[in-house]
Amino acid sequence: MKIAFLAMTLLSALTAGAAELTAGYLRCEYRSAPEGIGERSPRLSWELTAQEGGAACVQRAYRILVASSEEALARDEGDLWDSGKVVSDATGGIVYAGRPLRSQQVCHWKVQVWDGGGEPSPWSAPARWSMGLLEFRDREPVRWITRRIRTAPDTAGLVLPPARYFRTAFTVGKPVRRAVAYASAKGIYELRLNGQQAGCDYFTPGWTDYRKRIYYNTYDVTGLLRPGENAAGAVVADGWYAGYVGFGILERLERSREFYGIDPALFCRIEIEYADGTTQSVMTGPGWKSSEGPVRQADLLMGEVYDARLEQPGWDAPGFDDSAWEAAELSVNPDGALEAALTDPVREAERIVPVSVVQRGPGVWIFDMGRNFAGTVLLKVRGGAGRTLMLRYGEMLNADGSLMTENLRHARATDFYTMRDGEQEWSPRMTYHGFRYVELTGLESAPGAETLTGIVLTSPTPRAGTFECGSELVNRLWRNITTTQQANFFEIPTDCPQRDERLGWTGDIQIYARSATYNADVASFLSKWLIDLDDAQRSYGAYPSYAPYPYAIPMEYAPAWMDAGVIVPWTLWQVYGDTRAVRRAYPGMKRFMDFLEQGAQGDLQPAVPTFGDWLAVGRTASDDFIASAYYAYDAALMAEMAGAVGERQDSLRYAALAARIREAFVRRYIAPDGLIPGNDCQTAYALALCFGLYPEPLAQAGADRLAAMIEANGGRFSTGFLGTKHVMMALSRYGHDDVAYGLLLQTEYPGWGYSILNGATSIWERWDSYTREYGFGGRDGGNNARMNSFSHYAFGSVAEWMFRYALGIDTEGPGYRHILLRPRPDARIGWMKGSYRSVSGEIVSEWEVGRRTTRYRFVVPPNTRATLSLPGQESRMLGPGEYEFEFKNRKQ
């Protein structure tokens, strides 16, 4: 192999040999083998792998076969769709274009690709998806059943009704070919067949604006049915539909629950296809019965109360005597359209054991789970009937070792379990908590670590990124970021999982969205949330501060929060090449831009006193500056997205609007020397630089001023949610990597290291949510302990800088087809390595700073190209393959 010397030594690059290109990781609508797709023309995607790089390591064509049976697919028959050989390098967003798909259709598919040399690959391993209920037959209308319960407030004034139990029996008289259950609830439900849970999900069907749409879930239950008598059952609780939702703002409202309805309801339809071709349907309606059971209270915020003495063994199985049960009632409450779920429900991700168990008093024990997470616990005990155990949850301990619960505010976050005789296990199913510590009260004898097991719950978002470096502080930071993302990507992107809030705050997710994509595959998760946001859009065009939005508070919007309606769709397009998400959001985005234009004054936005740079710790930008900066950014992103979806006139119009806003912005805010005299603060410079608002000749002066301000502040931030990540990005974009790394490694207040040295296992809402010196009141004593979340991902948005700049993994244009590799080594870190599984394949970046040389290693995935830009070197193009470089260190 030829070795080139261009002020560097090329150690290895795989450029020879046959590529042996193959397709794998087949997905439909971003999901692996999804059940019950509601999209009539679903999008298909795959990932390419190759044993070697080089010119042949590109896809020149593909062929997709979609068949109605595994047997037909094995014979290479695409009776539903044979795309033929399509000359294209596309590997994602391929829209199914075969025969019209019908309800409940099962589709089996595989892919063949041709490499750059024209050689075909073997067929991929087969994959599948199934269609949902694309239409409901007129003779079989959707029937919801309910059980009306009126519960008086308890001594604390809380209204906490018991869960509803439903069941029916049916007969299976012939051999079954396939059986599928379609189920939903106004509330949350758990579906059971013949004594077993269908699936392994929690909190289905999830949170939507139930007045506009309710999702149903699809389960293949073929293996759960038996010949003869069968039974279907479900447990249904209030959930987001009728339970407690929200936080302190609710004190201004007449109620804090029942925003969508009063009585939770169940929908279920089991479709059985027999081997002889006949079918049978089992649907909610007449014949279903209802009762109450051991779940005496069930609320997402307040907790679950379970009395094991009231269990009715076999209630969800054949042969149960339900003569004491009542006929279920039909629910007539108006509701939204029933639609197929767009993403996977919350599921168990992990189980963890306590790291310590400490007695706090007679019968009171505190279990430390070792880290802060969202989920629940598995309780294992032995005892006599009638003893009630209490489990309280908290993120932190007070100085005396007691459980700190002030920050939970109105969320009771307490579970109660009343025992039956003998050994028993129990885990709450209708609530969840954000916690590290559990206080268990009521045991007769000392518990062991096996008494409680932590169950980590989250919405499934496959891991996309890996990160490791020579600083344990930074490694801890990245683990804290991913832990916090997991805890809050919980049906919707919540702000926190523990207190009486848990809302889909728009400001948090617009800041964090790109970081989220580096850590995990969030395509289907955020696509679902964008529909929630669209449903929540105000009639006058603004997006509210959180979505879903169940309240009726007028004029609810905030600059930098409402802009999530533009920024998140743009992010999904950039990361996943997803124009469908842009198309779906486009009408709402246009209404939003109209709202902004109508309120503009001289092409700038007026001051709207709202959140500003939330939780900034020093001087921050004015409300009008922030609003105008985001206005310009929105217009620029809209111009790009309009062009991507073929709206050329809109693209030109938004580009012209962005130019006008920038000109007005410069006249109003930026002085001829590049300073911002009226807003001379870190946040202002960072936003102006990152949003492209500086005239190019003045941008470096602005960045230099930003760096100087940080150094004058002791190498520390003065920023909040909006400014922090943009400070890091602006510094590295304009050559101040040393200052950015200084901020990353800062262990004084404010900084990520400060919280880590104070025991953080997650990202905190505030820089000083807790300190060993000052407790929960903050350094100046001004913090309210009630206004503290210890699982809040907004400040974790530094993950974007860690991948885009420290590791240097970025994309030039949508979808990582053209990769940018621009790592920024730092001797203080020593070494860093990471990977990102992009929609176009896995990208690897590693570097190590030695005494005399710096070494790099990169992997460019098949079917892509990369522009490599290393410090002090000219940029060069790389094709697919693995590369290593070594340079002499520059003299400082």
N, C-alpha and C positions, 0 to 999 in steps of 0.2 A: 504494500500500500504506500502510496506517495505521501510523504510528510511535508506539509507546507509551513513555511516560516513567515508569518505576517505579524511580527511583534508578539507572536504567540506560538505555542507548539500544539498542533493537533494530534492528540494522543490516539484517539480511535473514533472512527465513524463507520457504521455498518452501511456499506454502499454497494456491495456486490452480492451476486447470487440471486436465486429465484425468491420472490417475495412470499410465496405461499400464502396469499391473502385469503382470509376466511371471515365469515360473518358470524357474530354471536350476540348474546345479551339482547335478544329480540324483545321488543316492548310494543304495547299498544296503548296509545294515549298516556305515555310516560310510565306505564305500569306493567309489571310482569304478570302475565296470565290473568288479566282482570276478569272478574265476573260481573255481568250485568251492565255492560257499556250502554250508555244512552245516546251516544253520538252515531248517527246513521252513516257517516263517512269518516270512520276513525282514522287517526294518523298512526303510521307504523314507523318504527325506527330500529336500527341495529348498530352494533359496534364492530369495527374491523380490528383484526389482529394480524400480525405478520411475523414470521420468524426472523426476517431481515429487512433492512431498509433499502433505500435506493429508488430508482426511477420506476420500477415495477410496483412499488408499494403504494399505489394509488388505485382507486376504483374508477374504472372507465365505464362500467355498465352494471346493471343489476337485473335480476328477474325475481319476481315474487309470485309464489303460488299460494292461493287460499282455497281450502277445500272444506267440504261439509263433514268429512270424516277422516279419522286417522288413516284408515285403509286407503282412501283415495289419495291422500297426500303421499303415502308411502309409495304409491304407483306413479308419482309425479304428475298427478292429475289435479288441475286447479279448476274444479267445477264451479266454484264461486268467483274466482278471479285468477287469470293467468296474465300477468302484466306483459309477458313477452320480454325480450331483451330490450331494456331501456338504456340508451346511452346517456349516462348521468353519473356524476360523482356524489349525488345526494345520498345520505344515509339516515336522514331523519325528516320528519314532517311529510312523509310520503302518504298521500291521501288515498284510502281505499277507493277503487274505481271499478269494482266488479258488479255482479248482480245485486239488485236491491236486497238488503238484509232484512230479515223479518224478526219479530219478537222471539226471544229465547234461542235464536240461532247460535249454534256453536261453530266457531271458525278455527280451523287448524291451518297454520301457515309456516312457510320456510322461505329462505332467501338464498340465491346464488349470485356471486359477484364475479366480475372479470377485472383482472389487474391491468396495470399500465402496459404490459406486454401482450395483452389480449388473451391471457390464459384464464380459463374459468376455474373457479374454486369448487370444491365439493359443496353440496347443499348443506346449509346450516342445520343444526339440531332443530326439530320441530317445536313450535310454540302454539299457544292457543289464546283465544279470548271468547267470551260469550256476550250476546246481546241481552239487554234488559227488556222490560215491557215497553215496547215502542208505542203501543196504543192499547187502550183498555176497551174491551168489547162492550157494546151497549147493553147486552143482556147480562153482563157481569160488572156492574158499576163498582167503583171504589167504595168500600164500606169501612168506616171507622167505628170501633166499639170502645166504650168507656165504662167506668164505674164512678158514679158521682159520690163524692165524699165531702162533707163539710166539717172542718176541723177548727175548734176554738183555739185562740191564742194561748200559748203556755204562759208560765209566770214571767218569762222574759219578754213577752209580747210577740213571740215568734209563732207563725202559723206553719206547721210542719206536718202535713198529712202523711199517712202511710203509703207504701207502694201498692199498686193494684196488681192483682194476679188474674190471669186469664187462661182458659184451657178449652180444648175441644177434643173429641175422639173421632176417629175415622178408620175405615177398613181398607186395607190393601189386599186385593183379591187375586192378583196375578203377578208374574215376575216383572220386576221394574227395570226398565232400561235407564231411566234418568229421572231424578226428582230435584226440583229447584224451588227454594223458598224465597219470596220477595216480601220484605217486611219493613215497616217504618213505625214511627210514633210521633205524636204530638207530645213531646217529652223525650225521655230516653228509655230504651228497652233492652231486654236480653231475651232472645228467642231460644226455646228449648224444644227438642223432639225426643220422645221416648227416653227421658231422663238425662239427656246430654245437651250441652249448649251447641247451638248451630254457630260455627265459627269460633273465633277467640277474641271478639271485639268488645270494646267498652264504649259506653255513652253514644251508641248509635241512636238515631241517624245523624247526630251532630247538630250544630247550631246554625240555623239560617234565619232569615226573616220569614217565619212560618206563614205570615199573611200573604207572601208572594210565592214561596216555593218550599217544599219539604222533600228531602231526599229519601229514597228507599235503598235498602241494602239487598244484595243478592247472595244466596248461599246454596251451594250444591249440597243437598242433603241426601243424596242417593244412599250413602252408606249408613244413614241413621234410621232408615225405614226398615220394617220387618214384615213378613207375611202375616196377615190377619189384622188384629186390632192394633192401632197406633194412637198416639196422643201428641198433640202440639200444645205448648204453653208459652206464656211470656210474663215477665215481670216488667212493669212500667212505672216510672217515677217522674216527678215534675221536670227535672233537668232545667234547661234554659227556657223551656216553654212556659212553665208556670211557677218555677222556683225563684229564689232570690238571685237577683242579677244586679251587679253594679256596686257603687261606692258612695262616698259622701254627698255627691250631687243629688242623690236620691232623697236627701232630707228636704229638698225643695219640691218634691213630688208628693202626690197623695198616697202612693204606694211604692213598695220596693220589690214586688213580685207580681206574678200573673200579668205580665206585660202582653203576652200573646193569647192567653186563654186560662181557664180555671181548671178544667178536668183533663188530665192527660188521656190520650186515646191511642189505640193500637190498630194498625193495618197489617194484615198478613194474607198472603196468597201462595199456596203450595201447588205447584204444577207437577203432576206425575205423568210421565210417559211410560206406558207399558211396552214390553217386548213385542207384543202383537200389533203395536201401532196405535192403540186406543189411548185416551188421555182421561185424567181426572183432575178436578180442581178442588182444593180445600181453601175456603176464604172466610175471613172474619165476617160475622153477621149472625143470623139466627143459628142457634145450636151451640154458640160459644157461651161459656159461663164465667163468672167472676167471683172473686173473694178477696179477702185480705190474708196476710201471712206474717212471717217473722220480721220483715222489714217494716218497722213501726214508724220510722221517719227516714227520709232520704232527700238530701239537699246538697247541691254541689258546694255551696259555701259553708253551710252549717254542719254537715256531717251526716252520718248514718246511725240509726238506732236499730239494733237487731236483737230479737228475743228468740233464742234457739228453742225455747219450750213450745213455741207456736209453730214450729216446722210441721208440715204435713207431708211426710214421706210418700213419694210416688205421685205427688200432685201433677207432675209433668210426664207421667208414664201411663201405659195402658192398665186397665183394671182398677183404677182409683175410683173410690166411691165419692162422687161429687154431688150427691143429693142435697147436701147442706149449702152448696154454692148457689148463687143467684144468676139469673139470666143476664148476660151482658147487655148494656144499653147502647143504642146507636148514638154516635156523636154527630151533632148537627152544627157545631161551631164552624163558621166559615174559615177557610184556610186556603193556602196557596196550591199551586199545581204540584202534583206528585211527580218527581223526576228521579232519574238514576243518579246515584252518588257519583261525584266527580273524582274523589280521591279516597284513599283507604282510611278506615276509622282508627281511632286510638287503640293501641295494642300494648301488650307488655313487651318491654325491651330488655329487661334484665332483672335479676334478683340479687340483692346485696344483704350481707349479714352485718350485724352491729359490730362496731369496733370496741365498744365498752358498754357496760351496764352498771349504773351507779344508783344506790339507794338514797332517796331524798328525805324519807321519813317513813313512819309506819305504813307499810303497804304501798308506798309510792316509789317507783323506779323510773329512771330516765335512761333510755336507750339512745346511744349516739350511732347513727348510721354512717358516719364518716364523711358524708358530703351532702350538699343541699340538692334535692331533686323534687320532681313532681310524681305523685302516685299515691300508693296506699301501702298497707302492710298485710302480711299473713300472720295471724295469731294462732299459736298452738298451745293449748292448755288442757288441764285435767282438773275436774272438780265436781261439785254437787250442783244440782239444778237450783236456779234462783239467784245465784251470786252474780252481781253486775260489775263488769269491768269497764273502766273509763280510759279512753286513749285520747290524749291531747297532743297536738302537733305544733311544733315551732321551728323556726330557722336558727335561732340563737339561744344562748343561755344568759341569764343575768349574772352579775358579778358573784352572787352567792351560790351559783350553780342551779338556780331554779329556771324554769322554762320562761322565756321571754315571749309574750303574746300581744304586747301593746300594738305592734304593727299590723296585727290581723284586723284591727278595728272591729267592725260589726260581724265579721266572719267568726262563727263559733269554733269551726275547725275541730270538732270533737266527735268521736265515735263512742257508742256505748254497746256493749255486748253482754247480754244476760245468758248465762250458761244453762245447758242441760246436763244430765249426768254423764260421767265418763270422759274419755279422751275426745277432743273435738278440735276442729280447725275452722277458722272463719276469716274471710277477707271481705271488706266492704266492696260492693260492686256499683253502687249508685252515687258515689261521691269520690272526690280526690282532694289531695292536699299538697302544698308546697312546704317541704320540711327537711330538716336534718335530724331533729331530735323528736322522740316520742316519749311522753310521760304516761306510764301505765299505772293505774291505781286499782286496787281491789283484790289482788291475788292473796291467797292464804299463805303461800310460801314463796321463797325467793325464786325469781325466774332465772333462766340461763339465756345465753345468746340465741339459742334456738327458739325461744319463746316468740320472738318477733323477727320476721324477715321483711326487708324492704322490697316492694314491687315497683319498679320504675315504669311509668307509663308515658307514652308520647304518640303523636301521629307518626306513622312510619315514613321516614324520609331517608332513603339509603345514603350512607356516608359517601361523600365525594372527595373530601380532602384529608390529607395527612400532613402533619407538621411536627418537626423536632429540631432542636438547636442546642448549642453549647451552653445556653443559660437556663438553669432550672427555673428561674423566675419566669422567663418567657414561656417555657414549656407549661408551667402551672397556669399562666394566663390563658394559653390556648385551650387547655383542658377546661378551665373555668368557662370560657366562651362557649365551647361545644356543649358542656353540661347545661348551661343556661338556655341555649337555643333549644335543646331537647326538652327542657322543662316547660318552655313557653310556646313551642310549636305543638300546640295541644288543641286540635280541631280548628282553631284559628290562631294567628300569631298574637298571643296575649302579651300584655306588658309584664304580668307577674302571675304566679300560680298560687299564691298563699292567702292574700288578704281579700277584702270585700271589693274586688275590682275585676281582675281577670278579663279585661276588655281588649279588643283588637285595635289598639291605639295606632293611628295612621302615622303620626310623627315618628314613633319608634321604628316601625317597619320600613318606612321610606329611607331612613338612615341606615338600617341594618340589612336591607334586602340583598345587596351584593355580597356582603359577608356571609349571609346565610347560604348563598349559592355555592360559595367555595367550600363550606363545611359539609353540605348535604345536597342531595337532589331534591329540590323543593318545587319542581315544576308543577306537578299536579296539585300540591298543597296550596301554593300561592295562586294558582289559576282558580281554584275554588274560592279562595278568599276574595279575589277580585270581583267575583260575582256578588259576594256579600257586600262589597263596597259599592258596586253599581246599584244594588237594591237599596242601599242606604243613602244614595245621593239625594241631596235636598232639592226641592222643587225649583229653586232659583239657580241651581247649577253647582253649588259648592258641595264638596265632599265633607262629611262630618269628621269629628276628631277620632271616631272609632267606628268599626263595623264588625258584626252587625250592630244596628242602631235601633234599640227597641223603644226609645223614649220619644217624647213629644215636646222637646225643648226648642223654641224657635231660634233662628239665627245662630246655629251651632256650627261654627267653622273656625279654622285658625291657619294663618300662613305657616308654611313648612309642614303642617300636618295634612291639610287637605291636598297638598301637592303629591301625596302618595298615589292619587288617582292617575297621575301621569308618569311618575318616576318608577313605580313598580311594574306596570306593563312594559315600559321601555327596558327595564332591567331584564325581564324575562325574554324579551326579544334579543337583547344583546347576548345573553348567556346561552339561551337554548335555540336561538334562531326562530323563535315562535311568533309568526305573524298572526296566527289565529287568535292568540290572546290579545294582540293589538286590535284586530278587527272587532272582537267582541266588546272591547272597552271603548272603541273609537267614538261611538255616538255620545257616550257619557263624557269623554274627554273633551269633545267639541263643546258640549254644554258648559263644562267647567271653564274652558277658555273664554267663552262668551261672558260668563259671570265675571271673570277677572277683567276683561276688556271694558265691561260696563262700569266697573268700579274704579278704573284707572284714572289718574289725574296727570295729564301731560306724559303719558306712556310710563308712568310709575305708579306704584301702589301706595295708598295712604297708610298711615299708622293704624293698625288694628291691635289694641292692647289685649294680647292673649298669652301664650306660653313663652314666646321669644326663644332665646337659647336656653332652654329649660335646664335649671340647676347649674348655670354658670357660676363660677366662684370668684369672679372679678368683673371688671368693666366689660360690658358686652354690647353687641350691635343694637341699634334702635329698631323698633318694630317696623317702621317704614323701610329701613334698609333691608331687613330680612325678607319682608314681603316682596319688595321690588327685585331682589336678587333671585328669589325663587320664580317670580313671574318671568324673568328673562330666561331662566333655565327651562321652565316649562315650555315656553314658545320654541326654543331651540330643539328640544326633544320632540315636540309635536311636528316640527318641520321634517325631522328624520323619519318619524313613524308614518306620517302621511305619505311620504315618498315610498316607504316600504310596502304599503298596502295599495298603492296605485292611485292615491288621491293627490294628483299632481298640482292642481290649483290650490288645494289646501296647503300643500307643502310650500309652494311659493309664498302664499299669504303669511304662513307662520314664520317663515324665514325672514320676510320683510319686517314682521312685527318684532321678532327677536332683535334684529338690527336696530330698529328704532328704540327699543327698550335699552339696549346697550349704550347707544349714543346718549340717551337721556340720563342713564345711570352715571356715565362718566362725567357729564356736565354737572350733575347734582353732587356726586360723592367723591370723585377721584381728582386730586390736585395734579397740576402739571409735573410735579416731581415724583408722582407715584404714590404719595401718601393719601390717607383717608382722614382728613383732619376732624371731621364731625363724628367719626366712628373709629377712632384710633385704638382698635382692640384686636385681639387675636382672631375672634370669630369673623369680623368684617373682612380682614385681609384674606382669610382662608376661603370664605364663600366667594368673594370676588375672583380670586385666582382659580378656584376649582370650577366655577361656572362660566369661565371664559369672558368675564366682564371687563378685564383690563385691556387697554390698547397694548399690543404686543411690545412696543418699545418701553412701556412702563412696568410690565409684569415683573421683571426681575427686581426692580426697585421695591415693588410691593412685597415680594417674597423675602427680600433682604430685611425689610422693616419687620416682617413677621418673625423672622429668625432672631433679630436683635431684641424684640420685645420678649421672646421666650427666654433668651439668655439673661436679660435684665431682671426677669422674674425668677431667677435661680434655676433655669432649665425646666420650668414647670408650666402647666396649663393655667389658663384662666377661663376655660371654655366649659360649655355644657353639652347637651345632647347634639345640637346642630354643629357646633364648631369643632368638636374634638377630632372626629375622623378626618374632616376637611383640613385641619391643621397638618396632620400627618401627610396627607396626600399632597398638599401644596408645597410643603417643605421638600419632599423628595422630587417632585416634578421640577423644581427650580434649583436643584443642586445642594440642598441643605440636609442630606441624609444623616450627617453627623448629629445635627440637632434633633432630627426625628428619632434616631436610635437613643439619644439621651432621654427623650421623653418616654420611650418604651421601657427603658431600664430604671426610670426614676422610682425611688423607693420612699420619697417624701411626699407629703400632701401638696397638691392633689396628683395622683398617679395610680396606675394599676398596681404597681408594686406595693404601694402603701396599703391597699386593702389586702393584698396577699400576705404581707408581713403581719397583718392584723387578723389572719386566720381565714380569709375568704376561700371558699371552694366553689364559688360561682361569681358572676358579675353582679355588683351592687348597683342600686339605683343612684346612690350618691357616692361621691368620692370618699366621704367620711361617714358612711352609714353607721359604722362602729369603729371605735378605736379603744385600745386597751387603756389609754390615758384618760379619755373623756367619755367613755361609754357610748350610749346611743344618742347623746345630745349633740354630737359633733364637736369640732375643735373650739368653736366659739360659743357652744352651749345653746345655739339658736335653733338647732334641729328639733323637730317634733318626733319623738320616738314612734308615734303613730304613722308618720309619713316616711316610712322606711321599707323598702323591699330589698331583700338579699338575693333575689333572682330576677334580674332585670337586664335584658340584653343590649340596651341602647349603647352603653359605653363599650360593649364588646364589638362595635363596628370597626375597631382597629384591625380585626381579622382581615378586612379588605386590604388594608395597607400591608399586612404581613404577607399576603399572597401576591398582590399586584406589584409591590415594590421590594420587600425584603427577599422573597423568593423570585420575584420578577415574572410571574405567570399572568398574562393578560391576553385579550383578544383584540385584533384589528378587524372591526366589523363583526356582525352577528355570528354566533355559533362556533367560535374557536376553529374555524377552517384556516384562518391565517393567524397564527399564534405570535404573540410578542413575548420574547424572553429578555427581561431587563433586570437581572438580579442586582442588588446593592449590598455587597459584602461589608461587614464591619468587624474589625479585629476584636472589639469588646465582646461580641457574641462568639467569635471563633469559628463556628461552623453552623450550617443550617441545611436541612434537607426536607423536602416535601413533595407531595404529588397532588394532582387535581384530576379527577375523572370527569372530564368535560363531556359534552354531548358528542364530541368528535373523537373521544378516546382519552386515555390517561397520559397526562403530561407530567414529567418529572424534572425537578430543578434542585440541584445541590451545589453548595460551595463550601470551601474550607480555606481560611486564611492562615498560612504558615509564616514562618519567620522571614522567608525570602520570596515565597511564591504564593499565589492563590490558585487553587484548583477548582474547576467547575465540571459538573456532569449534567447532561440534559437528555431527556428522551422525548422525541417528537413523534406523536402517534401516526399510524398510517393515514393516508389520504389527506394530510394537512401539510402546511409549510410553516416555517417560523422565521421571523426576523430576530436575529441575535444581536443585542446591544450590550456590550460589556464595558465597564469603566475604562476610559482611556483608549478604547479600540474602535475601529470603524465597524459599522453595522455590516452584517453579512446574512445571506439567506441559507437556511438549512432545510433539507428535505426530511422525510421520515427516517428515523433511526436513532441510535444512541451515540452520544458524543461526549468526549472529555477534552478539556482544555487546561492549560497551565500557563500562567503569566508571572513574570517578575513583578513584585510589588512596587508600586510607585513610591518614590521618596516623598516623605511628608515635608 
